[in-house]
Amino acid sequence: MAISPNVTFVSGAVYTATQANQYPFGIVAKAVSSTNYTLTTTMTATTGMSVTFTAIANRNYKITYYEPYVETTSAASGQTNTKIFVTNTAGTQLMQGFVSNSAAVKIVGSANVVAVVGNFSAGSITVIGAAAVSSITGTPLLQRNLFFQATLIVEDMGPA
């Protein structure tokens, strides 16, 4: 196991910085959007989902991109593709997810969650949640509102 778990606490022991650093630091970056976004066939970062954080070397980060309602009611079969990138949509792709639709069976809406755990070099990191569709017929949409917000969140999970 790469992580030394904090299981040796005894009464009277001194709590050290090394032990404290074994714990996750929690949320380090978060973006939310309640604005609808009309999809195109081009993978785009203009979905309003972008965060920048300062990574610490040798720590694991969990990145989660959540779209509450992916409307794929087109007359043609296709897919809505959501991805997590570092830097920009031409940068390194970390993960992707798909919502498929069929011309025969319309999917009115479906939530899409894409998540990845990894570590980065120390320094400033920009993470982007992006989306596109494989074909355009009708108006495919990422539907959001005050109660159903798209979210991009980065969490420190502890030492790598």
Secondary structure, 3 states (H helix, E strand, C coil): CCCCCCCCCCCCCCCCHHHHCCCCCEEEEEEEECCCEECCCCCEEEEEEEEEEEECCCEEEEEEEEECEEEECCCCCEEEEEEEEECCCCCEEEEEEEEEECCCCCECCCCEEEEEEECCCCEEEEEEEEEEECCCCCCCEEECCCCCCEEEEEEEEEEC
